[in-house]
């Protein structure tokens, strides 16, 4: 048991060290300048819009019903005054907004390219979260070696994403009324990037909205699905080949049987 514990501990250290080294290697070659240029208002608006719509999509089909407002009944107990569908409520919008800016840590900053959006979703972030959450008591032992074990320190050594999150918080505070207006009255008619960024927040310079967005997470999922589809097709072809061989074997047996009967 002790040996297993030591092996797990060393494996954890190796994972964190190599993960951090790989992250820093990739970032250091991109960023011999210690920090990237700060996010523009256009970039923040686009990220907020994408993430808010993504958060709202998660509850778009919710059938939950909630109470809004309260009153005293005849027995002096508080009861809900009105019941509405959660998916049409402001509560849903508030819930979605709470998770938007934390999602800024799920991005990585790309090499500057006028044709491509600077921020792309980071690969393998969920695997890192799962690994860290499963380390348990081993975490304190790793920390004593000077290896950062919180996810934010590992993926954001220069603090660029922390600054992006702060900008996100400020942006939502400044444009909360516009976001609420879109949610209540316009979401069926206009994308949030059009309503919020083009028509309100960044009317003059919104070229970042036309840049190609690289969604690494979606690419990973697509690659995995393509591999599964290819494996499934290979397996199906193998089964079909086996069936053909069985049919041929049966046909040969029948012919041989007929030949025996003819000779008799």
N, C-alpha and C positions, 0 to 999 in steps of 0.2 A: 504493500500500500504506500509506504514511504517512497519507494522507487517510482511508482506511478505518479505520486504528487510532484516529485522532482522533475520528472519528464514533462508533466503538464506545465510546471512553472517555467522551465527552459523554453518550451514551445511557445508559451505566451510571450516571454521576453523577445524571442526571435521574431514572432509575428509582429509585435509592436515596433521593434527596432527596424526590421526590414520594411514594414509598412510606412513608418515615418521616414526612413531613409529614401525609399522610392518616391514618396510624396515630395520630400524636400529636394531630391535630385531633379525630379521633373520640374519642380517649381523654380529651383535655383538656376537651371539652365535657361528657363524662360525669363527669370527675374534676377539677373545679376544686379539690376536696380532692386533695392530691398522691397519696395512697395510698388503696386500697380497704380496707375492714375485713378483717382476716385470715380465712382459711378456718376454718370451724368443724370440729370433729371429724367431724360428720355429713357435711359436704361432702367432706372428705378421704377418708372411708371409702367414700363413693359413687364418687368418682373412681377410687380404687384398685381397687374391685370391677369397675367398668366396663372399665377399661383392662386389668386382669389377664385378665378373661374374653375381651376382644378379642385380647390377645396369644396366649392359649391356643387360640383359634379358628383362628389361622394355622397351627397344627401339628396340629390335631385329626385330620386324615386322613393323617398321616405314616405311612409304612410302614417307616421306618428301625428297625433293631435295634441295640442297643448292649450292650457288655459291662459287667458290674458285678462288682467284686472281681477279684483276680488271685492266681495261684499259680505256683510254679515247676514246669515240666514236667521230664521225665526228663533233658533235656539242659541244665537250668539256665536255661532261658528263661522269662520271665514270660508267662503266658497268661491270658485271661479265664476266670473261674471260672463265670460264669453270663451268659446272654444274654436280654435282655428287650426288648419293644417300647418304642421311644422315647416313644410317646404315653401309655404307662402309667407312665413313670419319673419319679422326683423331679428328674432332670436337666432334663426338659422344664419343670417348674415353676420351677426356679431360672433357667433361660434366660428364661422369660417375665417373672419378677419383675425381672430386670436391666433390662428395657426399660420398666417401668411408670412410674417417676418422671420419666424424661426426657420422657415424653409430656405432662407437665404444661405444657410450653411450647407444646403444640398447642392450648391453650385460650385464650379471651379472657374477660374479666370483663364481664358485662352490667350494665345498670342494675338496681338492686335492685327486685325485684317479687316479692311474696309467693307468686304463683302459678307463677313460673318459677324454675328452678334458675339460680344466678348464673353458672355456668361453661358456656360453649358452645364447641364445636370451632371453631377459627379457619378462615376461608375462605382459599383460595389459598396455603396454607402450602407445599405441595409445589412450586408454581411459583416461590416465593421461594427455596427450597432449591436447585432446579435452576439458577436464575439465578446465585446466589452461587457455586455449585460450578463454573460455567462461566466465571467471570470471570478466573481464573488470575492472570497477572502484573499485570493491570490493577488488582487489589485494592489493592496498596501505593500506587499513584498516587491512588486514591480516598481512602484513609486519610489522606493528607497534607492533604486538603481539610477534614479534621475530620468527615467523614461516617462514622458507625459502620458497619462492614461485617460484623460477626459477627451472626448471626441473633438471638441472645438479646438483644443490646443494642437491636436494631431493634424487636423485638416486645414487649420488656419494659423500657421506659425507667425505670419506677418501682421495678422489682425485686419486684413483687407475685408474679409467677410463680416467681421464684427462691425466695421464701419458701414458696410452695406446694410446690415440689419438696422443700425441706428438711423440711416437715411430712410429706410423702409418705414420704420416707426413714425418718423416725422412726416413723411409723405402721406401716410394714411390719416394722421391727425389733421393735416392741412386740407385734405380732400375727402374727408369722411361724409360730408353732406352730399357731394357729387356722387360718391359711390353709392350712398343710400338712395339717391334719386334714380340712378341707373337700375339698381336692384328692384325698386318698387315699380318704376314706370317704363323702363326702356330696354331691359335685358332681352326681351323677345325680339326687339327691332335692331339692336346694334351691339356689336362686340364691345367689350369694355375698353380694349385698346383704342378703338375709334372714338367712343363716347368720352373717355377720360383723358387719354393722351393727346389725340389729334385735335379734338374740339375744345379742350380745356387746359390741361396742365402744360403741354408743350406745343402750343399752336405754331410757333415759328420754326423750330428745329426738331423735327421728329424723324430724321433719317434712320435712326437706329431701328425703327419699327419695320423697315424694309430689309434689314440684314437677316441672313439665314440663321435660324436657331438650331444649334446642334444639341439634340437631346440624347446624351450618352446612355441614359437609363433605358429609353425606348429602343435604342440600337441594340443594347444587351439583350433585352427581352426578345427582339426580333431575331437576333442570332440564335438564341436558345430555341425559339419556336421553329426556326428553319431547320435546326439540327434535329429536333424531335420529328419534324415532318419527313426529313430525309431518312432517319432511322426507321420510321414507321413504314415508309415506302420500300426500303430495303427488306424489312421483315415480311411485308406483304408479298414482294416479288419472290422471296425465298419459299414462302408457303405455296405460292402458285406453282413454282418449279417442282416442289414436292408432290403436289397434286397431279401435275402432268406426268411425273415419273411413275406414280401409283397407277394412273390410268393406262400408261404404256405397259406396265408390268401385268395388269389385268388382261389387257388385249393379247399380250404374248401368251399368257396362260390359257386363254380361250382358244387361240389358234393351235397351240400345242395339244390341247384336249381334243379339238376337232380332228387333228391329224391322227391321234391315237385311235379315235373312233372309226376313222376312215380305213385305217390299216386293219382293224378288227373286222 
